[in-house]
Every structure is written in C-alpha cells, then in structure tokens.
C-alpha cells in the first residue's frame, strides 16, 4: 500500500469514528439522522479509498442501541441470573417429606398435555428428596428397552425407574455418539437442563445410592432376584431386557449401587404413543438416511406430512434438536407422546441416558432439523439469547450441585455446552438471514 493511501486511510478513519462518537453522544437524535451522518462520512472518503466502503457499510448495518450501556446490560444479566437461581435452586436437605402421598399427588397434578411440571415449582425439592430417600417396598426388572433398568415401588405406592451407574464421571465414550451403556448421571443433568431451558417436558430425575443387599434383594421379584450375582466382592445383577445377560452385569461398589431414579408418570399420563423421529438415522454403517443426503428433505417431505405440516409438533422437534445438541444426544430415533390426547400433545423429553458421552465431540447431525426446517419456537429462541455467554452453564452447574450424587457432570461437559450453544444460535441466525425473522422464529407453525 502506498504512503499516500495509508495517510488517507488513517485520516478518514479518524473522521469516521469522530462522526460515530458525536452521533452516539447525541442519543436523542433519531436513527435516520445518525445514519445520514455516517453515510456522509462514507461518501467523503469513497472517491479516494474505495476499499473502505464495505467496512463503513458493516458499521452502519449493525443496529446501534443508544439507550443501553454495557453496565446496564451487565446489571440486567445479573438480575436475570439471580431470578433464575431463585426459581431453580433446590434445597433438598431441609425439604419436608413427612407426607409422601401428598408430595407425589402434587407431582401428579402438575402433568398436562404440554408440561410435566410448572414454571414455578417450589415443591420440587421435597419431591426429589422423597424419590431419593423413601423406603423401597418392591423391586422388579423393567424389560422395556435394550439396557438394564429396575422398576422400584416406594412406600405410598409411587413408582420410579432406576438406572445404575456404569461409568466414572470422567469416562469418555469413544466411537459413535450413541455408543456405550446408558449414563445415569446424564438423565439427571438432562432433566435439570430441561428446567433451565424452561421446556418442562422431561420427567423428574434425581440421584440415589441404594444398598442392594438391604434395600433391593429383600423386596425383589423372582425374575430380578435370579439375575443377582457376586463378583470380586461386589453385588451385581443383569436384569431382564433385550441385551441383558451375565456378561454385561452392572456391579455396585461392595453392596452399594449409585444410580438415577426417574419419577413414573401417573396412570392418566403413563400411556405413551411411540413415534418414529423424522430425522431417525439408519444405524447401519455406510448407509445414510434420506435427510443426511437431501438438504431439501424438510421442505419436500417433513413439512408436507402430518403431524409436522402445521401445529406444535415440528416446533417440538426443533426444541428437541436444541436440547439434544446441548447434551450430545444423537440417539432420539423415536420419541413418545401421550396416548389418546389432542394432536398438540407434547414431544416428551424422556430417555436421555445416551447423553454427555464425549465432551470433545459436537455431533453436527443433531442440528439437521434446525438447519433444514429453519423454524424455532419464539420462547425457546428468546431463552437461548438470555442463556448465552456462559449463563446457561452457570445456572446448570449451580443447580446440579444440590443433587445427592453431586458432582453430576465432569467439568469438560460444561465446557462442551458453552461451545454448542453459540453453534445453535449461529445456525438460526443464518436461517433468519436467508429468510426473515418472522419466517423462522414463531409461536405457531401454520404450514407452507
């Protein structure tokens, strides 16, 4: 670059930024006046240094919020964080669980077609404490699925599903993102993420340590009891399921087994209809599903067939993509909705145990519904904006610390969430740029 041109660039840069400074100081001026001043500065330098035009355009095209200082933004963010902590933090230690039946009746009353629990849930701490400590009166194998699970009945009649510990917290699942055993701590973390995102579609989950010899074996059914073994001084069992066998037993530490307990939904809400996910993968090496090769799959197929052609379901699928990408869950090949309910009943965020496997891998295919369909519920989008810049992990780490088996997650998993959230936002911002805000961010999907 010639000396003369460098001098021109230096002088004109000073002129431009003085103009910007004056415009910003005069915050009572309307936006058109500010833009006019900036355009005049641009026109003054344009004949001499054409390459500066794009830089000036970039400055002008970005929205300027004259009425909000960085200090004010920080203050507002701190107020939001504190209000969310007040809503989300749970004190299990001091929670009163004297009346178990009343607590579980409260949890039962929360469930509707569009939520498992309400936005405000002060009774949550006592309910989770009851799940983590109430006496077990019956234990059975839960044959559903491919991995070991127990169905436990607590005193008072409430059922919970127990998923046992299989890995240490720092274990990394190598290979495909859906490989490995279920992770009990993933169920706990996913539930609390559901709370932070205010989706309210995940059944209640809490950590619990069970003494297998005193709490399970005395009340176990015969089919479960027959699967118990002793190995290297540890009590083990392999349960009853598709792939359950003695080679894949789950073993406690001595007689103690750490795990997660998930609240079984009440009879009115425990009948599910299983749906094939429109973005189901093939699970066959070398064979891809249509959506993996066809960028127009959502517009040409998904958006033209019920129940995704209008209503809430496609927005629920988009919410699930946000949720699953944050937790690293690439295994939602099917999903459940409540059976015999309205067409707007929610996609339930259950069975999240294949999450938080590898904090160093961010599976891009999970975002396919967002990239291709380019729609997202307005409330979800606004919540993501509030949770960026580390707010999400700050809240999640804080509320997970109250769980009985804390620490729930190894620190790298929080770092992974901090990496994944901006990717989600960037994906939707590209959709907005290519289409328009109102075509992408919406309260209701009305169809093509």
C-alpha positions as CSV (number, residue, x, y, z in Angstrom):
1,X,0.0,0.0,0.0
2,X,1.4,3.5,-0.9
3,X,2.3,6.0,1.8
4,X,-0.3,8.5,0.5
5,X,-3.0,5.8,0.7
6,X,-2.0,4.9,4.2
7,X,-2.2,8.5,5.3
8,X,-5.7,8.9,3.7
9,X,-6.9,5.7,5.4
10,X,-5.6,7.0,8.8
11,X,-7.2,10.4,8.5
12,X,-10.5,9.2,7.1
13,X,-10.7,6.5,9.9
14,X,-10.4,9.3,12.5
15,X,-13.1,11.3,10.7
16,X,-15.4,8.3,10.6
17,X,-15.1,7.5,14.3
18,X,-15.4,11.1,15.4
19,X,-18.6,11.2,13.4
20,X,-19.8,8.0,15.1
21,X,-18.8,9.3,18.5
22,X,-20.8,12.6,18.0
23,X,-23.7,10.6,16.8
24,X,-23.7,8.3,19.8
25,X,-23.4,11.2,22.2
26,X,-26.4,12.8,20.7
27,X,-28.6,9.8,21.8
28,X,-31.8,11.8,21.5
29,X,-31.3,12.1,17.7
30,X,-33.4,9.7,15.7
31,X,-31.8,6.8,13.9
32,X,-32.2,8.4,10.4
33,X,-30.0,11.4,11.4
34,X,-27.3,9.1,12.7
35,X,-27.3,7.0,9.5
36,X,-27.2,10.2,7.4
37,X,-24.1,11.5,9.2
38,X,-22.4,8.1,8.8
39,X,-23.3,8.0,5.1
40,X,-21.9,11.5,4.6
41,X,-18.6,10.3,6.1
42,X,-18.7,7.4,3.8
43,X,-19.3,9.5,0.7
44,X,-16.4,11.8,1.7
45,X,-13.9,9.0,1.7
46,X,-15.3,6.9,-1.1
47,X,-13.7,8.6,-4.1
48,X,-10.2,8.3,-2.5
49,X,-10.2,4.9,-0.9
50,X,-12.9,2.6,-2.4
51,X,-11.9,-0.4,-0.3
52,X,-13.2,1.3,2.9
53,X,-16.8,1.2,1.6
54,X,-17.5,-2.3,2.9
55,X,-16.1,-1.5,6.3
56,X,-18.3,1.5,6.6
57,X,-21.3,-0.5,5.4
58,X,-20.6,-3.1,8.1
59,X,-20.7,-0.4,10.8
60,X,-23.9,1.2,9.5
61,X,-25.8,-2.0,9.0
62,X,-25.3,-3.2,12.6
63,X,-28.1,-2.0,15.0
64,X,-27.0,0.6,17.5
65,X,-28.7,0.6,20.9
66,X,-28.1,4.1,22.1
67,X,-30.1,3.8,25.3
68,X,-28.3,0.8,26.9
69,X,-24.8,0.9,28.3
70,X,-22.6,-2.1,29.0
71,X,-23.0,-1.6,32.7
72,X,-26.8,-1.6,32.3
73,X,-26.6,-4.8,30.2
74,X,-24.5,-6.5,32.9
75,X,-26.9,-5.4,35.6
76,X,-29.8,-6.8,33.7
77,X,-28.0,-10.1,33.1
78,X,-27.1,-10.3,36.8
79,X,-30.7,-9.7,37.7
80,X,-31.8,-12.4,35.3
81,X,-29.3,-14.9,36.7
82,X,-30.4,-14.2,40.3
83,X,-34.1,-14.5,39.4
84,X,-33.5,-17.8,37.7
85,X,-31.4,-19.1,40.6
86,X,-34.2,-18.2,42.9
87,X,-36.6,-20.2,40.7
88,X,-34.4,-23.2,40.0
89,X,-32.2,-23.8,43.1
90,X,-33.5,-26.6,45.3
91,X,-32.7,-27.2,49.0
92,X,-33.2,-31.0,49.4
93,X,-31.5,-31.1,52.8
94,X,-34.2,-29.0,54.6
95,X,-37.2,-30.1,52.4
96,X,-40.1,-31.6,54.4
97,X,-41.1,-35.1,53.2
98,X,-43.3,-36.1,56.1
99,X,-46.4,-36.5,53.8
100,X,-45.1,-38.6,50.9
101,X,-48.6,-39.2,49.4
102,X,-49.3,-35.5,49.3
103,X,-46.0,-34.8,47.6
104,X,-46.5,-37.4,44.9
105,X,-50.1,-36.2,44.4
106,X,-48.7,-32.7,43.8
107,X,-46.3,-34.1,41.1
108,X,-49.3,-35.9,39.6
109,X,-51.4,-32.7,39.4
110,X,-48.6,-30.9,37.5
111,X,-48.8,-33.0,34.4
112,X,-50.8,-31.7,31.4
113,X,-50.5,-32.3,27.6
114,X,-47.9,-29.6,27.4
115,X,-45.9,-29.9,30.6
116,X,-44.6,-32.4,33.2
117,X,-44.1,-29.7,35.8
118,X,-44.9,-25.9,36.0
119,X,-42.6,-22.9,35.6
120,X,-42.7,-22.3,39.3
121,X,-42.3,-25.5,41.3
122,X,-41.4,-24.8,45.0
123,X,-42.4,-28.4,46.0
124,X,-39.8,-29.9,43.6
125,X,-37.1,-30.1,46.3
126,X,-39.3,-32.2,48.6
127,X,-40.5,-34.5,45.7
128,X,-36.9,-35.2,44.6
129,X,-35.8,-35.8,48.2
130,X,-38.7,-38.3,48.6
131,X,-37.6,-40.1,45.4
132,X,-34.0,-40.2,46.7
133,X,-34.8,-41.5,50.1
134,X,-38.2,-43.1,50.5
135,X,-38.2,-46.7,51.5
136,X,-38.4,-49.2,48.6
137,X,-41.2,-51.8,49.1
138,X,-40.8,-53.6,45.8
139,X,-38.1,-54.1,43.1
140,X,-38.5,-55.6,39.7
141,X,-36.7,-55.8,36.4
142,X,-38.1,-53.4,33.7
143,X,-38.0,-55.4,30.5
144,X,-38.6,-52.4,28.2
145,X,-35.7,-51.4,26.0
146,X,-32.2,-52.8,25.4
147,X,-30.4,-52.0,28.7
148,X,-30.8,-52.8,32.4
149,X,-33.4,-50.9,34.3
150,X,-35.2,-51.5,37.5
151,X,-38.8,-50.6,38.4
152,X,-39.0,-49.7,42.1
153,X,-42.1,-49.0,44.1
154,X,-41.7,-46.6,47.0
155,X,-43.7,-46.6,50.2
156,X,-47.0,-45.0,49.4
157,X,-47.3,-46.6,46.0
158,X,-45.2,-44.3,43.8
159,X,-43.1,-46.0,41.1
160,X,-39.7,-44.9,39.9
161,X,-37.3,-46.2,37.3
162,X,-33.7,-46.9,38.5
163,X,-30.8,-46.7,36.1
164,X,-27.5,-47.8,37.6
165,X,-24.0,-46.3,37.3
166,X,-21.9,-47.9,34.6
167,X,-19.0,-45.4,34.2
168,X,-16.9,-43.0,36.2
169,X,-17.7,-39.3,35.7
170,X,-14.6,-38.7,33.7
171,X,-15.1,-41.6,31.3
172,X,-15.3,-40.6,27.6
173,X,-17.4,-42.6,25.2
174,X,-15.3,-43.1,22.1
175,X,-16.8,-44.1,18.7
176,X,-20.3,-43.3,17.6
177,X,-22.2,-40.7,19.6
178,X,-24.8,-43.2,20.5
179,X,-22.4,-46.0,21.6
180,X,-22.0,-47.3,25.2
181,X,-24.2,-48.1,28.1
182,X,-26.8,-45.7,29.5
183,X,-25.4,-43.0,31.7
184,X,-27.4,-42.5,34.9
185,X,-25.8,-39.0,35.5
186,X,-26.9,-37.9,32.0
187,X,-30.5,-38.5,33.0
188,X,-30.1,-36.2,36.0
189,X,-28.2,-33.4,34.1
190,X,-30.7,-33.5,31.1
191,X,-33.6,-33.1,33.5
192,X,-32.1,-30.0,35.1
193,X,-31.2,-28.6,31.7
194,X,-34.9,-29.0,30.7
195,X,-35.7,-26.9,33.8
196,X,-33.1,-24.2,32.9
197,X,-34.5,-24.0,29.3
198,X,-38.0,-23.9,30.7
199,X,-39.2,-26.6,28.3
200,X,-40.8,-28.6,31.2
201,X,-41.0,-31.8,29.1
202,X,-38.7,-34.1,31.0
203,X,-39.9,-36.4,33.8
204,X,-38.4,-35.7,37.2
205,X,-35.0,-37.3,37.9
206,X,-32.7,-37.4,41.0
207,X,-29.6,-39.3,42.1
208,X,-29.8,-42.0,44.7
209,X,-27.4,-44.5,46.3
210,X,-29.0,-47.9,47.0
211,X,-27.9,-50.7,49.3
212,X,-28.6,-53.7,47.1
213,X,-28.4,-56.2,49.9
214,X,-30.7,-54.4,52.3
215,X,-33.0,-52.3,50.0
216,X,-33.4,-54.4,46.8
217,X,-32.8,-58.1,47.4
218,X,-35.3,-58.5,50.3
219,X,-38.1,-57.0,48.2
220,X,-37.1,-58.2,44.7
221,X,-39.3,-60.2,42.4
222,X,-38.2,-63.7,41.5
223,X,-37.2,-62.7,37.9
224,X,-35.0,-59.9,39.2
225,X,-33.5,-61.9,42.0
226,X,-32.5,-64.7,39.6
227,X,-30.1,-62.2,37.9
228,X,-28.1,-61.3,41.0
229,X,-24.5,-62.5,41.3
230,X,-21.4,-61.8,43.4
231,X,-18.3,-60.8,41.6
232,X,-14.9,-59.7,43.2
233,X,-16.7,-58.9,46.4
234,X,-19.3,-56.7,44.7
235,X,-23.0,-57.3,44.3
236,X,-24.1,-57.4,40.7
237,X,-27.2,-58.0,38.6
238,X,-28.1,-58.1,34.9
239,X,-31.8,-57.7,34.9
240,X,-34.2,-58.6,32.1
241,X,-34.1,-56.8,28.7
242,X,-33.3,-57.4,25.0
243,X,-29.5,-57.4,25.5
244,X,-29.3,-58.2,29.2
245,X,-27.0,-61.1,30.1
246,X,-24.4,-62.2,32.6
247,X,-21.6,-60.9,30.5
248,X,-22.9,-57.4,30.8
249,X,-23.8,-57.2,34.5
250,X,-23.9,-54.0,36.5
251,X,-21.9,-54.2,39.7
252,X,-22.0,-52.0,42.7
253,X,-19.1,-51.0,45.0
254,X,-19.5,-53.7,47.5
255,X,-23.2,-53.7,48.1
256,X,-23.8,-50.1,47.2
257,X,-25.1,-49.0,43.8
258,X,-25.3,-45.4,42.6
259,X,-27.9,-44.5,40.1
260,X,-30.7,-42.2,38.9
261,X,-34.4,-42.5,39.8
262,X,-37.0,-41.2,37.3
263,X,-40.5,-40.5,38.5
264,X,-43.0,-42.7,36.8
265,X,-45.8,-40.6,35.4
266,X,-49.3,-41.1,36.9
267,X,-51.8,-43.6,35.4
268,X,-53.6,-41.0,33.4
269,X,-50.4,-39.9,31.8
270,X,-48.3,-43.2,31.6
271,X,-49.8,-44.5,28.3
272,X,-47.5,-43.4,25.5
273,X,-47.6,-43.5,21.7
274,X,-44.2,-44.1,20.2
275,X,-43.4,-42.1,17.1
276,X,-40.6,-42.5,14.6
277,X,-38.5,-39.4,14.6
278,X,-38.5,-37.8,11.1
279,X,-34.7,-37.5,11.4
280,X,-34.0,-41.0,12.5
281,X,-30.6,-42.4,11.5
282,X,-30.2,-45.9,9.9
283,X,-27.7,-47.2,12.5
284,X,-26.1,-49.1,9.6
285,X,-22.5,-48.4,8.6
286,X,-22.3,-47.0,5.1
287,X,-26.0,-46.4,4.8
288,X,-27.4,-42.9,5.3
289,X,-31.0,-41.8,5.8
290,X,-32.5,-39.5,3.2
291,X,-32.2,-36.4,5.4
292,X,-28.4,-36.9,5.5
293,X,-28.1,-36.5,1.7
294,X,-31.0,-34.3,0.8
295,X,-30.9,-30.7,2.1
296,X,-34.5,-30.1,1.0
297,X,-35.8,-33.1,2.9
298,X,-37.7,-31.0,5.5
299,X,-39.4,-28.7,2.9
300,X,-40.2,-31.5,0.5
301,X,-41.1,-34.2,2.9
302,X,-41.4,-33.3,6.6
303,X,-43.4,-30.1,6.3
304,X,-45.9,-31.8,3.9
305,X,-46.9,-34.7,6.1
306,X,-48.9,-34.8,9.4
307,X,-48.3,-34.2,12.2
308,X,-45.5,-31.8,11.0
309,X,-47.4,-29.9,8.4
310,X,-48.8,-27.5,11.0
311,X,-49.4,-27.1,14.7
312,X,-46.9,-27.8,17.5
313,X,-45.1,-31.0,16.6
314,X,-42.5,-29.6,14.2
315,X,-41.7,-26.9,16.7
316,X,-41.3,-29.6,19.4
317,X,-38.9,-31.4,17.1
318,X,-36.9,-28.2,16.7
319,X,-36.9,-27.8,20.5
320,X,-35.7,-31.4,20.9
321,X,-32.9,-30.7,18.4
322,X,-31.7,-27.8,20.6
323,X,-32.0,-29.9,23.7
324,X,-30.2,-32.9,22.2
325,X,-27.4,-30.9,20.7
326,X,-26.6,-29.3,24.0
327,X,-26.5,-32.7,25.8
328,X,-24.9,-34.6,22.9
329,X,-27.8,-37.0,22.4
330,X,-27.7,-38.5,18.9
331,X,-30.0,-41.4,19.8
332,X,-33.5,-40.0,19.6
333,X,-34.6,-42.3,16.9
334,X,-38.1,-42.4,18.2
335,X,-40.0,-40.2,20.7
336,X,-43.1,-40.6,22.9
337,X,-46.2,-38.5,23.1
338,X,-49.2,-39.1,25.4
339,X,-51.6,-41.6,24.0
340,X,-55.3,-40.7,23.3
341,X,-54.7,-36.9,23.8
342,X,-55.0,-34.0,21.4
343,X,-52.9,-33.5,18.3
344,X,-51.0,-30.8,20.1
345,X,-49.7,-33.0,22.9
346,X,-46.0,-32.5,23.5
347,X,-43.0,-34.5,22.5
348,X,-41.8,-35.8,25.8
349,X,-38.0,-35.4,26.6
350,X,-37.5,-38.8,28.1
351,X,-34.8,-41.5,27.9
352,X,-31.8,-39.1,27.8
353,X,-29.2,-41.5,29.1
354,X,-27.2,-41.7,25.9
355,X,-26.2,-38.1,26.5
356,X,-23.0,-36.5,27.9
357,X,-20.8,-39.2,26.5
358,X,-18.0,-37.3,24.8
359,X,-17.5,-33.6,25.7
360,X,-14.9,-33.2,22.9
361,X,-17.3,-34.2,20.1
362,X,-20.2,-32.0,19.0
363,X,-22.3,-34.1,16.7
364,X,-23.5,-31.8,13.8
365,X,-26.1,-34.2,12.5
366,X,-28.3,-33.5,15.6
367,X,-28.8,-30.0,14.2
368,X,-30.3,-31.2,10.9
369,X,-33.9,-30.3,11.9
370,X,-32.8,-26.8,12.6
371,X,-30.7,-26.3,9.5
372,X,-33.2,-27.8,7.1
373,X,-36.5,-26.7,8.6
374,X,-35.3,-23.3,9.7
375,X,-38.0,-22.8,12.4
376,X,-37.9,-22.4,16.2
377,X,-40.4,-21.6,18.8
378,X,-40.1,-17.9,19.9
379,X,-39.9,-18.7,23.6
380,X,-37.0,-21.1,23.0
381,X,-35.2,-18.5,20.9
382,X,-35.6,-15.8,23.5
383,X,-34.5,-18.1,26.3
384,X,-31.3,-19.1,24.3
385,X,-30.5,-15.4,24.0
386,X,-30.7,-14.9,27.7
387,X,-28.6,-18.0,28.4
388,X,-25.6,-17.3,26.1
389,X,-22.2,-16.0,27.2
390,X,-21.9,-18.7,29.9
391,X,-25.1,-18.0,31.7
392,X,-26.6,-21.5,30.8
393,X,-23.7,-23.4,32.3
394,X,-23.5,-21.1,35.3
395,X,-27.1,-21.9,36.2
396,X,-26.9,-25.6,35.4
397,X,-23.7,-26.2,37.4
398,X,-25.3,-24.3,40.4
399,X,-28.5,-26.3,40.5
400,X,-26.8,-29.7,39.8
401,X,-24.7,-29.1,43.0
402,X,-27.8,-29.9,45.1
403,X,-28.3,-33.4,43.8
404,X,-27.5,-36.2,46.3
405,X,-24.8,-37.7,44.0
406,X,-23.1,-34.4,43.1
407,X,-20.9,-33.8,41.2
408,X,-23.2,-34.9,38.4
409,X,-21.1,-34.0,35.5
410,X,-17.3,-33.9,34.8
411,X,-16.3,-30.2,34.1
412,X,-15.5,-30.7,30.4
413,X,-19.2,-31.3,29.8
414,X,-20.0,-27.8,30.9
415,X,-17.3,-26.5,28.5
416,X,-19.0,-28.5,25.8
417,X,-22.3,-26.8,26.4
418,X,-20.6,-23.4,26.2
419,X,-19.3,-24.4,22.7
420,X,-22.5,-25.9,21.5
421,X,-24.9,-23.0,22.4
422,X,-23.3,-20.5,20.1
423,X,-23.5,-23.0,17.3
424,X,-27.2,-23.3,17.7
425,X,-27.6,-19.5,17.7
426,X,-25.4,-19.2,14.6
427,X,-27.5,-21.8,12.9
428,X,-30.7,-20.0,13.5
429,X,-29.2,-16.6,12.7
430,X,-28.2,-18.0,9.2
431,X,-31.8,-19.1,8.7
432,X,-33.1,-15.6,9.7
433,X,-30.6,-14.0,7.3
434,X,-31.6,-16.3,4.4
435,X,-35.4,-16.0,5.1
436,X,-36.7,-13.4,7.7
437,X,-37.1,-13.3,11.4
438,X,-40.9,-13.9,11.3
439,X,-40.5,-16.9,8.9
440,X,-38.1,-18.6,11.3
441,X,-38.9,-17.5,14.8
442,X,-42.6,-18.2,15.6
443,X,-45.2,-19.0,18.2
444,X,-47.1,-21.4,15.9
445,X,-46.3,-23.3,12.7
446,X,-49.2,-22.7,10.3
447,X,-47.7,-24.7,7.4
448,X,-46.4,-24.0,4.0
